[in-house]
Amino acid sequence: MPAPQSLERQLLLGYVLPIVCLGVIMVLTLSAFRASQQGTALISHTSDVLAQLQRLERQEDRAVIAYQQALISWDVEDQRAYQEAREEFHRLWLAVYANVGDDPVQQARLRAWDNHFRTWDETVVQPTLRTSGTNGLPAPPDLRPLRANEAIARALHQTQEQLLEQQWTAAQHSTRVAYWAVLLGLPLAALLTWRLGHNLLRRIRQGTQPLILAAERVMEGDLSARVPVNGNDELTRLSRRFNMMASRLQNVVSEQRELQHTLEQRVERLVQDTTREIQLLGQLGTFMQACHDESEAYDVICHTAEALFPGGGEVALLSASRNLLTVQLQWGFALPGPEVFGPEDCWALRLGQPHAAHAGLSRPHCQHDTSGQPTLCVPLMAQGDTLGVVTLHFETGEALELARPLAQRFAERVALSLVNLRLRATLRQQSIRDPLTGLYNRRYLEETFTRELARVQRRRQPLSLLMIDVDHFKQHNDTYGHALGDTLLRRLATHLQRFFRTEDIVCRYGGEEFVVLLPECDAPQAQARAEALRRSVENLAVTSNDAEFVALTISIGGASWPDHATTPEDLLARADAALYRAKHNGRNRVEFEPIPGAAGLPD
C-alpha cells in the first residue's frame, strides 16, 4: 500500500522534523541562557566582593584615624569610637570571608589581613590605650603592623578584578551563542515547516473536498449524502467509513425520534412529581440557614414536613447525655406517641439505617411507634454523628416504599442543617470567649468598643476603660509552673466578673492583661472602682503544689472618654500608658491619665 505509507511518511516528517529543529534551538538557547544567568550571578557576586573589600579598607582607615584621635585627646569617647570602628571592621571582614568561601587563596589573604590587624590592636593599640594619660604627651602612632595589609588588599583586588573579567567574557560568549542559535535556527525551522506543510496540505485537499461537501449535507439534515470512493489510501478508507457512518446514523436517528417521544412523556411526569419536592427541600435548606436558633428551625421543619408527608410524623432529637430522645415537633394526623424515649426503643437508631414496618414486610414496629400505621424511621445523621430520628406515617405500604428516597433526602437535609446551626452557635461563642478564663476576648472587645462609645456619645455620658496587668506573672510561671499561672488567671477572671456591674464589659486582652469597659462611669468613679478592685485582689491567693500560698497583686491603668481621648484607639493607648506608669512606679497601684488642663488627679 504505497499511497497510505507515503501519506503517513509525510505526516510524520511534517511533525517530527520541525519539532526536532525547534528542540535543538531550544536546547542551545536554554543552555546559553542558563550559562548567561550563572555568569550574571557570578559577576554580581564578584562585584559585591570588590565593594566589600573597599569598605573593609575604608573601615581599617577609620579605625586608624579613631586610634590617632584617641592618642591626641585621651578622651573616653574617642576610645569608644575606636572600639566601635574595630568591631565594625571585624563584622565587615566576616562578611567578605564568607563571600569568598569558594577561593582558599583569597581566604588565606583575608586571614593574614585580619591577623595583622589583630596583632596591631593587641600589641600596639590596647597597651597604649590602657596607659592613656599617664605618660605625658602622646607618642606618635605605630602603624607598622598594618603596612603589610596594603599589599594584601591590592592582591585581593587584583584577583577579584581578574575573576570579574573572566566571568564577563564567559557571559558575553553565552549571549552570542543564544543570539546566533535563534537568528539562524528559527528561519530554517520555519522554512522547513512551510515546505512540508505545503506538500501535505495539497495532498490532503485533493481527498477531503468531497468528504467536506458530504459532511455539510449531513449537517443540514440530508442523511442520504455519500462520498465517492476511489483509490486505496487513508483518505479513501476514511470516505468508506463515512458512508458506513451515515447509513448507521440514518437508522439511529429514526430510532431516537421514537425514544425521544417516549422519554419526553416520562420526563414530564417525573418533573411534575419531583419539582414540588425539590422546591420544598430547597426552601427548607434556605430557611434553615437563616434560622437563629433551633426553635425557629423546628417551625421551619414542621411546615415543610406537613407538605411533603401529609400522613404525619415527628422528629425526636438526642439529649446531650445521648441516653434519651425528646420529641421536638409533630405534624399530621398521626396518633401521639411518647414524648421521651430511649435510643433502644427505635430500630433505626439501633441498626444505624432507615427502618420500615408495614403489612408487606415481616419487620417489627419500633416501641415508640403507637400509630399502628405503616411507619418509616430514618436516623438523623450528619458528619458522622447521630442527632435523632424522623418518624413518618403513611396510609399504605406502597406509599411508604415510594417515599423512601424522599424521606432519606429530607432526613439528610434536616440533619445537616441542624449540625450547621449548632456549629454556628458554638463557633460564635468560641469566637468571642477566651477558652481559659471564660471572659470575652480581644475580638469581642474590638467589636463592642465602638458600639459602646457611640451609645454613650448619644446619651452624652462618660465611658471609662481600665487596663489590668497581673504583677510578676512571668515570675509565678517560672517558679510554680504554668498550671498555677492558669489558675491565677482563672481566679482573677472569676473575681472580675463578680466585682463589676452586669453592664460592664470584662475582657481578657492577651496574656496576663485584662480590659474592663465601664459605660456611664467618669474618671473619678472609675479610679475609685479601680482602687477598690486593687485592694480586693490583695486578698486573693492560690496554693501551689508545695502548699505554698501565692499572693496575687495587680497594676491598673485607666483613662476616660471624653476627658482623655476621642477614639477607641486613643483611649486604649492612654490606658496602656497609665498601666505602664503603674508598673514602672512599683506595681500594685492604680494610675490614671491626667485630665488635660486640670491641676492633677489624686493617686
Secondary structure, DSSP 8 states (H G I E B T S, - for coil): -HHHHHHHHHHHHHHHHHHHHHHHHHHHHHHHHHHHHHHHHHHHHHHHHHHHHHHHHHHHHHHHHHHHHHHHH--HHHHHHHHHHHHHHHHHHHHHHHHTTT-HHHHHHHHHHHHHHHHHIIIIIHHHHHTTTSSSS------HHHHHHHHHHHHHHHHHHHHHHHHHHHHHHHHHHHHHHHHHHHHHHHHHHHHHHHHHHHHHHHHHHHHHHHHHHHHTT-TT------SSSHHHHHHHHHHHHHHHHHHHHHHHHHHHHHHHHHHHHHHHHHHHHHHHHHHHHHHHHH-SSHHHHHHHHHHHHHHH-TT-EEEEEE-TTSS-EEEEEEETT-----SEE-GGG-HHHHHTS-EEESTTS-----TT--S-S-EEEEEEEETTEEEEEEEEE-SSHHHHHHHHHHHHHHHHHHHHHHHHHHHHHHHHHHHHB-TTT-SB-HHHHHHHHHHHHHHHHHHT--EEEEEEEETTHHHHHHHH-HHHHHHHHHHHHHHHHHHS-TTSEEEEEETTEEEEEEET--HHHHHHHHHHHHHHHTT-EEE-TTS-EEE--EEEEEEEETTT-SSHHHHHHHHHHHHHHHHHTTSSSEEE---TTSS----
